[in-house]
Amino acid sequence: MTTSAPITPLRPTLKRVAQHLAHGLTPQEIATETGLSAVTVRQYIRDIRENLHCPPRCKPSVIVHRLFTAQQVASPTADRPVPELSPEQLLLLRAVAEHSDARDIAVAAKIAPADLRAALDQLLADTGAQDATQLVILAHGWKLLTAEQAHATRTGASQ
């Protein structure tokens, strides 16, 4: 969960690292790509997380979602068609984008914690995503995780 405090704009160096995160690169891949040390990249990611008001153990998928919704990095473009997702899958997608803890994801998605892994695996298979971070990136490219849809989901107006 994040606070409603204003997002601190990213410095240019952090913005470059954030853009790599938004392309789904791991910290080690970012270090290799940029020539920065892995320690420096991890510190920059901590700084990005703090600017976005994400908690210390925030997952990359949540950080990437916040980067897109706060318009700190350019939104991706879809490289494949939008899959047909059920309302339950859309709720799970939003939960994965907004929560790091498995229990919180299950509660937000309105599914039993014991069923979370299977539901997430099915969502990954249905979207062709390799992991939760790529799922969030694809969903932003498909315009499935816009601010307006977040409000509609929370108010029940999306159906």
N, C-alpha and C positions, 0 to 999 in steps of 0.2 A: 504494500500500500504506500502511496506517496502523499505528500502534503499538498495543500492548495496554494502554497507560497509561490510567488512568481519565479519562473525559471531564470537562472543566471545565464546570459548569453555565453557561449563557449568562445574561448580565445582561439585564434587561428590554428595553433598547434593542436589543441584539443579537438577542434572541428575536423582536422585531417584524420586524426585517429578515430573519431566518431564516425566519419564517413566509411572507414574500413570496417568498423563494427557493423554498420548498416548494410554492408555488402556480405555479412555473414562470416567474416574472418575471425579466427581465434586470436588471442593475444600473441601467441607465438608466431602465427602467420603474419600478423601486423608488424611484429618486430623484424621479421625477415624481409617483408615488403618495403618497409620504411628505412631500414638500417638502424633503427633505434634499438637499445638493449631491451630485453624482455622485462627487466625490472622497471625501466622507464615507461614502457607501454602499460604495465600493470598500474603504475602510479597515475598515469594519465587517465586510465579507465576509472580509477577511484575518484579522480577529480571530476570526470564527466558525471559519474554517478552522484556525487555530492551536488554538482550544479543542477542536476535534474531532481534532486531531493528524493533519491531512491535509498532505501535502507542498505546497510553494509553487505548483506548476503543476497542482494538483488541479482536475479539470473540475467544472463545476456539478453534473453528474449524480452524481458521487461524493460531493460535499458534501451534496446533498439526501438521498442514501441514508443517509449517516452521521447526518444530523439525525433521520431517522425511526427508524433502528435504535437510536440513543442516547436516543430519546424526548425530544428537545429541542424538537420541534414536534409538533403533533397529526397523527396519521396521516390520510391522505386517505380519503375514501369513494369507492367505485367509482360512476361515473356511467354505466357501460355494462357489459355482461356480459363475463366473462372469456373471452378467445379460446382456442381449442384451440392450444396450442403444443407442438412436439416437444421431447423431452429435449435435443436439440442447441440449440434456440432458448432453452430455459430456462437452459442453461449460458451461452449468449451474453448473455442478459439479466443474469445474475449478474455476469459478467465486466465488462459495461458499467457496472454499479452500483459495482463495487469497484476498477476500474482506470482510470487516465487515459491512459496511453500505449497507442497502437494495437497495438504489438507485444505488450505485456503482456495486452491484451484478447484478442488472437488466441491466445496461448499458453494463457491461462486457459480460453478457449472451445474449445480443442483444434481450431482450424481454421488453415489456412495464412494468413499475413498478407496475401497477395495476394487471398484470398477474403473478407477481413473486410468490406470496404465493401459487397459484394453481399449478404452474409449479414445485415448490420445493416440495409441498406435493406429487405430482405425482412421482417425482424422489425418494423421501423417500419410497414411497409405492413400486416402481419398484425394489428398491435395498434391501428392508427389513430393512432399517436403521431407528432407533428411532428418531434421530435428526441429525443436520448438522455435529456435531463432529463425531458421529459414522459413518456417510456417508463418511467423509474424511478418517477415519481410515480404513473402508472397501475398499475404492478406492485405498489406498496405498497398502493394502494387495493384491488387484487385479492388481496392477501395472498400474493403470489408471492415476496416477498423478506423473509420473516421470519427471525429468528435461528435458529430450529429448522431451517428449510430450508437455510440456509447451512451448518450443521453436517452435515446429511444429504448435501448436494451434495459437500462436501469428503471425507466418509468413504465415499461411494459408496452410501449407504443409501437414497437417494431413489427408486431404481427397484425 
